[in-house]
Amino acid sequence: MLLGVNIDHIAVLREARQIADPDPLDALSIVKRAGADQITIHLREDRRHIRDSDAENIVRLSALPVNLECATATEIIDSVTDLKPHRATIVPEKREEVTTEGGLAVTGKQKRLKRAIHQFHDNEIEVSLFIDPTTESIEAAKALGAEWIELHTGKYANIYAMLYGNLGNTPYAIPELDLSRSTLKKMLLEELKTLRRLSCDAAEMGLRVAAGHGLNYQNVKEIVEIETIEELNIGQCIIARSVYTGLEQAIVDMRALMLR
């Protein structure tokens, strides 16, 4: 299974003080040395963390393939086209969100998505769609011509957090729910069953399958066991761990869990 390391949170730390350090570019050689397979970044419309200059330098200088996440706004699609990363992952985006809150509404935005996908393909950029794990979304992604899908694992991560109590690692706030442990275990098993079934369906359609969002050192082991998921994109928990262990060791630790 491949590991894409999302280095956005290095830029988040930099932007918190509006200074030059830390520079996400400095992470490139460390990520490669630690055994990761891909650099992932998100060029948001509001440029809240990764800047245009970051994206340009990372794509130009990275020895690893770069997966550039982006929304479908024309200006962003044009910027990504000019940068020519190895892959463009189209994601939903809202200005007010802390992080991406769900998958693309692929069944309602075909015209805009199709235009973006064609533009990327015309420039030899492979395309992934970040989607919720539903049959409709997978079928729509296939019909649109994407090579990859990335399954949003936020629901799985949230259920896992409610069951085992690691609430600090969830991608967004969880409402207070009065659920028994047995109910939560059933919910977790059902979500894992859904992810396994739909990733298998997608692979049978000829799509390559990645997964990500809310994955961490506690909950990744169950996802790793799904054979048809080829790649995980993980960022926040790796960067958070690196504060204590250093970035290289944080990636090595995650890689070990994925290989177990």
N, C-alpha and C positions, 0 to 999 in steps of 0.2 A: 504494500500500500504506500502511495506517495504522500509526502507531507509538504504542503505549502505553508510557509510562515508569513503571516500578515504582520507587516512592520508599521502599520498606521499608528499604533500607540506610542511608538518612539516619537513620531511627529506630534502627537497629542501632548506629550510631556514638554516638548520644545515650545509649542504654541501657548502653553499655560503661562510661560514667562515672556513670550514674544522675543526670544533671543535666538542665537544660532545653535545652541546645544540642547539636547543631543541631535546629531545629524543622522537621519535614517540611512544615508549613503554609507556610513561607517559600518552598518550592520551586514552589508552584502557579503563580504568575505567571511565573516563569522558564521552566517547562516549556511553558507556553502561548506565550510570546514566542519560544521557540526553534523553534516549528512542530510540536510533537508534537500528537497527536490525542486522547489519553486519559491519565488518571492511573490507575495500577493500584496497589492496596495489598492486603495479606493480613492479615486479622484472625485471628490464630491463637488457639487455645484457651488457650495458656499466656501470651498477650500478651507474647511475648518481645521484640517491637519495636513494632509499631503498637498503640497503646492505644485504648480505647473513645473517649476524648476526641479523639484524632487522627482516627479514622474519622468521628466526628460532624462535626468541624470541616471536614474535607476534603470530605465529601459536601455539606455545606451551603454552602461558600464557593468550591468549584472552578468556574471558568468552563468547564472541559473536562468531558466525561462521566467518571464514575468507575466503574471496574471493580473490584469488591470481591471478592477471593478468600476462600473460606471452606470449612470442612469441614462435615459433615452433622450435627454435634452439635446437639441441639435448642436449647440456649441460644444458640449462634452463629447458627443460622438465624433465631431470633426477633430477635436483635440486628440482623442485616442487614436483615430485613424492616422493622424500625422505622426504620432509616437511609434506606431507599429509594434505593440507588445506581442508576445507569443500568443496570448489569449486575452480576449475581452469577455468579462463576465458581466452581463447586464443585470442590474439589481434595482429594486424599487428604492425611492429616496424621498424623504420628507424633511423639510428644514428643521422642524421642531423635535424630531426624534433624537435620542441619545445615540442609538445604534440602529441598524436595519431591523425593523420590527416584524417582517414577514416576507413571504416570497412574492414574486412578480404576479400581477393579475394578467397572466398570459392569454386568458380566454377573452379579454375585453380590450386589448390594445394591439391586436395583430398588425394593423396598418403601420403604426409607428415602429413596432418591433421588427417587422419585416424589412422596413426601410433601413434600419440600423444594421440588421444582420447582413443584408445585401451589401451595404457599404463596407462592412468589415471583411466580408468574403472577397469583395472586389480588390481589397488591399492585402489579401493573403493573411488575414488574422482569424484564427479559429474562435468560435463563439460558444460561450456557456450561458445558460439562463438559470438564475438563482430562484428556485421555485419551492412552494409548499409541497409536501409529499402527498399529492393527489393524482389519481388516474387522469383527470381532465388536464391538469397542468403538464403532465408528461406527454400526453398525446399532442397537446398544442405545441410543445417544444419540438417534438419530432416533425410536426407539420410545418413549422416555421424554418426548419433546416439547421437548427443548432447541432453542433457536434457533441456538446457536453450539456448535462444538467448538474446543478449543485443543489442537493436537497437541504432545505432549511431544517436544522435540528433543534430549533429553539424550544418547541413544545416538549420534546424528549428531555432536554436539559432542565427545563422548569419542573417537570414531574420528578426527575431524579433529585433535584434540589429539595423539593418538598418532602420526598421520602427519606433522604439521608441527611438533610439539614445543612448542606453547604450553600446557603442562600447567597453568600457573597460572590459566587461565581456565575450567577445567572445573568442572562443578557438584558433583562429588564424586570421591573418590579412584578412580584407575584401577589395577586389579591389573597387576603386571608380566607382560606378554605378549611372547613371542618371535615376533613377526610381521614378515614382510618388508614392504617398502614396497609391492610389487606387490599383496600380499594386502590391506593396509590400503586401498589405492586402490580395489580391487574392493569391499571392504566399504563404503567411503564412497559409491561410485556406487550400490550396491545400496540403501543406506539413503535416498539422495536419490531414487532411483527409487520406493521404497516411499512416501515422503512425497508425491511428485508424484502417484502413482496414487491413493493413498487420499484426498488432498485433492480430487482431481477427482471421485472417487466420492461423497464427502460433498457436494460442491457440486451434483452431479446429483440427490442425494436432497433438496435444498432446504436443506441446512445451510450456514451461513456458517462460514468456516474461519479460525482464528487459529493461531499457533504461538509457542512460547517454551520456554526453559530452556537455559541454557548458551550462548546466542547472544552473539556479541561482534563486535568490529570486524574480526576476521580471518575468521570463518566465516559471516558473515551473507550474503555476496554470492551464494552458491549458493542459499540459501533464498529470497532476493528474486526469483530467476528463476522460481519456481513460481507461475504466474499465478493459480491458484485459492486461494492463501493471501492473504487480504485484510488481515491485521493481524499484527504482531509485538508481543509484550510483552517488553520488555528492561529489566533493572534494574541488576544488580550491576556489569556492565562500564561502564555509563554513569556510575554514581556513583563508581566507582573512577577513571575517567578525569578526572572533574570535580575531583578533588583537585589535579590539575596544570593543567587548562585552564579550570576553572570549569564550572558545570553547563550554562549556556546553550551554550557552545562544544561541550561533550561531546555534547549532543543534536543540535546542528547537524551535527557530524561524522557521527553515526550516520544522520541523515536524508539526508545527501549520499550515503552508501553505498547506502541503500535506493532512492534515486531514480536511481542510475546505470544 
